[in-house]
């Protein structure tokens, strides 16, 4: 993978992971008021949805870490 493509993938994973953690930790009402958010709340309850998004955010951030590590995107910080 080209270095700039790896940086784009890293940035996407990082933003999506932080957004998922934001939903889980900060009770973003705008998210839970969408049709998909309401459907998940009916199925799992608000606490279940928050736990799901917390775990999803952690997994996505781990994927960002793996891309960063494997492609040495922040190698200049190690110098």
Buried (B, 14 or more C-beta within 10 A) or exposed (E): EEEEEBBEBBEBBBEBBBBBBBBBEEEBEEBBEEEEBEEBBEEEEEEEBBEBBBEBBBEBBEBBBEBBEEBEBEEEEEE
